[in-house]
């Protein structure tokens, strides 16, 4: 017997009928409508719950493999952790867990084709914003390359305050997640994927070879019940997935970021990164500074002391930011498993032919790991062997007790 809760923090369980599994959330909104599925609608090959960067990347890979795909999000697609990220494709960041290195390199290698496919579908390119990173580490840490001289550093980032850190130059790209947020949903729809915003999945009934998803769609001030049927279901809801049987809990970790703008000749086109701080150029004198790491539940508010501290530490590292104008500030919720690793794969090993899947827990690296995760999920669902060993990411690796 498999139980699962998702989407809502507060959950309840229905009594199960023999042969039927019911997955339900609590606090269902008042409904209008019959909840009946459109009789003209065929069964989807897969329904994806969650339309952030992980869910939409998987949707695109599965659609390109010939599957009929439905993607649902309780609000607007790409408007949670995905848009709030800094966008660094930091496959070789020394602070990343070593267990994700192979997945990081694999996913990074897929990015050119991933962005080309989005441009082909949407008719708009997602630009690469930066191509190099200055990484600063304490002297007792090994650098990815030879330490740079002060003259070399000054050419890349004038007036950088190196302090006691040694810096090396990494060939590492970044993009602006706001570009992804603006362009990717249109590409998804152009691919023929059924993407539905403002549609909250309330319950999944698993009976036989297919799953029935009951959902509430908010439109024009009303909430209407809808029903969908799919052979497979992928949960890609980020931090909005409660503990599930045979899998670790995934919890939110808040990260606050601040956008600064400067004028003048002292600019840089390199990402500047040291332990606990990064500065990401966005062009035209704009820089994103991040990020805090806070265990505050689902609170997405920003706080002035935290933002001021980010700006202060950024100016200490790179003095041209000392008189910067604060343009914006925001917070995102990173999905984090107890061991800090992604959760990818079937929900239960007990089922020899799984049809319920999960892809979450990407923590700081959702943007980086999206194409790789998408291809892994696609391989698993199609019965192929993934290109990367995902044993460390099994959904049952930190299982507590079956519910």
N, C-alpha and C positions, 0 to 999 in steps of 0.2 A: 504494500500500500504506500502510495506517495502523496505527500501533502506539500503544498507550496503556497506561500503568500507573496504578494507583490503589489506594486503601485501605491498602496496606502500604508501608512504606518500602523494603523489600527486594523486588525484583521479578525475574522471569525470563520468558523468552519461549519459547513453543512454536514448533516449525516449522509454518509455515502450509501448509495444503492449497490447491490452486488454487481460487480463488473464495471462500475462507473467511478471515475475519480472526479472530484469537484474542487476547483481552485477558486476561492472567493475572497473579496475584500469587503470590509465593513464600512458602514456609513454610506450606503448607496444613495445618490441623489434621487429626488422625486422624479419619476419618469412620465413621459407621454409616449404614445405610440404602441404598436403591437409587439415589437421586439422580434417579429418574424423576418427571416432572411428572404431577400428578393428571390423569388423562384427562378428568375432568369439568370441568377448568379451561380456560376459553377464553383466547385470547391477549389480553394486556393491550395497550391502546393505547400506554401508556408506563410504563416502570419508572424510578423515581427512586432513585438510589443516594445515600443521605445524607438523614437526616430531622431536620436542624436547621431553623432559621427559614426559610432560603432554599428548601430542598427541600420543606418542608411548605406553604409559601405557594404554591409552584408547583403542588404537588399539588392544592391547593384550587381554584386558578384553572382548571387543566386539567379537573378533575372537574366544576366548574360549567359548563364549556364542553361537557360531554357525553362526555368521554373516560373510559375505564376505566383507573384509575390504581393502580399498585402502588408503595409506598414502603418502602425497606429501610434499616435502620441497623445497624451492627455492634455498637452498644450500645443504650441506651434513647434514644428520640427526644428531641431538644432538650436533651441533656445534655453538650454540648461548649461551643463558643464562644457559642452562643445564650443559655444560661442565665447565663453568666459576665459578660455585658455590663452596661453601666450603664443602657442603655435610653433615651438621649437621642435625640429625633427632630430632630437638629441640621442641618436642611436648609440653613441659612444660616451655619453655622460658618465663619468666615473662614479657618480652617486646613485646610479640606477642599480637595482639588484642584478647580480650576475646571471640569475636564472632567466632574465628576459633579454639577454644580449642577442642570442640567435634570432629570436622573434623580432627584435628591433631592427637588426640588419636585414632580415627578410622583408619586413614591412617597408623599410626605407627603400629597398631595391624596387618595390612595386609602385612607389609614388609617381614616377614619370608617366607610366601607363595609366595609373589611376586619374591623374590630373588631365591627361590627354582625353580619356574617355568622358570625363565631365565636360570638357570643352566641346567635344564632338556632339554631345547631347544638348548642352545648354546654349551653345553658340557663344560662350564667353569663357575666357581663360581665368584661372585662379593664379595670380602671379606669385612667384617666389620672391619674398621680400628681402631676405639676406642669404648669403652663401658662406659666411665665415663666422666663427665664434672664437673670442679670446677667453680661454679658460684659465682661471687663477686658482692654484692649489697651494697648501702649505708645503714647505720645503721637503718634509718627510714623505710626501705623496709622489707617486710616479706620474709624470705628465705623459700625454699621448704623443708628444713630439719633443723636439729640442726646445729648451727654454729660450725665449726671445730676449734680445738685448733691449735696453731702455730706449735706444734710438728706433728700433723696429716697432716697439710698442707705441711710441709717440706718433709714428707715421699712421698707425691704424686707429688709435684712440688718443688724440692729443690731450695731454695733462692727466692721463690715467694715474691714479694713486695706487701703485702696486703694493706698498707697505712691505710686509714680510712674505708676500706670496710670489710664487714663480708662475709665469704665464706662458702658455703655448697657443699656437694658432691651429684651429681645427676646421676642416672643410665640412661644414654643417649648415644645412638650410633651415629657413623658417618661413612660414606663411602666416597670413593674418586670418584667424578663424572667422572673423566677420565676413571675409570674402567667401569662405566655405558656407557660412550660414545663408548668405544672400543667393548663392549660385547652385549649391548642391541639391536643394529640394526641387528646383525646376528641372535639373538633369534627371532626377529620379522619376519625375512624372513623365518626362520625355521618353524615358526608357520603357514606358508602359506599366510601371509599378503603381499600384493603387495606394497612394499615400493619403492618409486621413488625419488632419490636425484636429485638436480639441475633442478627441475621442478616447475616453478613459475605459480601459478594460476592467470590468468588474468581476467577472467570473469566467473560468474555463472549465468546461465539462468534457472529460475525456471518456469516450464510450466507443469501444471498437477501434477501427483503423483511423478515425478522424477525431478532431477536437472542435467543439463549438465554443466560440468566444462571444460572451454577452458584454456589450459595451454601452456607454452613455455618451452621446455626442451633444456638445453644447453649441447652439447656433441661435443667434438673434434672441437671446434672453431665455431660450427654452432648452430643456434637456430631453432628448429623444433616445429611446432604446433602440439599439441595432444588434444584429446577430451575424456572425461570420463563421464559416466552416473551413478548416484547414487540416491538411494531413500532418504538418509539422508546426510547432510553435517555438519561436526563439524569443527569449526574454533578454532584452538589451536595454534595461531601464536604468542603468548607471547606479547612482546611490539610492534610487527609489525602488530597491528590491529588498524586501524583508528577508529574514533568515528562512532558508528552505531546507528540507530534509536532505541529508547526505551531502550538504555543501556548507561552506563557511558563510557566516554573516558578512554582508558588505555594508559598510557604514559610510556616511558622508564625512569628509574632512574639508573644512572651508578654507579657501584661498582668496585673500583680498589682493587686488592689483590696483595700480594707479597709472594713469596716462599723463605724461608731462610733455611740454612743448618748449623749445628754446630757439632763439635766433642767434645769429653770429657765425663766425667762421669755424669755431670748434665743434665739429660734428663727427659722427662715426657711422660707418656702414656695417660694423661688426656687432654681433651679440656679445655683451660683456657678462660673464658668469663667474661667480665665486660661491663658496659654500653659503647657502642661505639667501642668496640674492641674485637676480638677473636683470639686465637692462636690454630690451629688445627694440632695435630701431624699426620704425614704421614709415620712414621717409618724411621729407619736408620738415625736419626738426622735431618730429614726434617720436616719443619713446614710451614703451610700456615697461613698468617696473613691478616686479613681484618676487615672491608672493609669500603671504603668511601661511601657516599650517596650523589649523585650529580644530579642536574637537568640540563643536558647539551644536551638534545635531543638525537640524535642517534650517537653522538660522542663516539667512543669506544677506543680512544687513552688513554695512560697512561701519567702521568706527574711526573717528578722527585720530585718536592716538596711534592706532596701527598704521593708518595711511601716512601720517606725518613721519612715523619712524621709517617706513619704506622710503619716502622721499629723502629723508635725512641720510640714511645709509647709502642711497644711490649717489647723492651728492658727495659723500665722503669718498666713495670709490672713483667717481668721475666728476670732478669739480665743475665742469660746464653746466651741470644740472642744478647748481646751487640756487640760481634765481629763476628756475623754470616755472612756467605757468602750469597749474594743475588743470587739465582739460576734462578729465573724467575719472571716476573710480567705481569699482564694482567688485562683486564676490561671486565665486562659483563653488560648487560642491563636488569634490573629487570622490569617486567611488573607491573605497579602500577595503580590501580583505584583511584579515588579521595578520597575514604574513606579507602583505604588500604586493602580492602577485595577482595577475589577472585570473579570472574564473571563466574557463572556456570548455565547452563540451556538453555531453548529455547530462541530464539532471540525476540520473540513477544508473548505476552499472548493473543493477539487478535485471533490467529489461534488455534482452539480447537484441532487440530491434527498436532502439530509442526513437522517439518522435518529439520529445520535449527537450529543449536545449537552452543554454545560457551563455551569454558573453557579456561580462561586466568586470568590475574590479580593476580597471586599467589605471587607476590612481592618477599620477602626474603625466601619463603618457598616452592618453586616449587618442590624440591627434596623430601621433607617431605610429601607434600600433593598429590603427583602423584598417588599412588595406590588408595587412598580414592576417589580422583576426578574421576579416571577411573571407579571405581565401581558405583559411583553416576551417571555418564554419561550413563553407560551401563543400569542401572536400569531405568533411565528416558526414554531412547530410546525404551526399551522393555516394557514400561508401568508399571513398578514396582515402589513401594514406596522406596525411598532411605533410608538407615539405619541411616542417619544423616539429621536433619532438615536444609534445605538449603535456607530458606526464606531470610536470610541476604545476600545471594549471587545472588539473582535474577538479571537477565540481565536488567530488566526494573526498578530497584530500584532507580536509579539516572537519569531517563529519562529526557531529556531536552524537545525537541519538535520533533515530527515526521517530517522527511524530505520528 
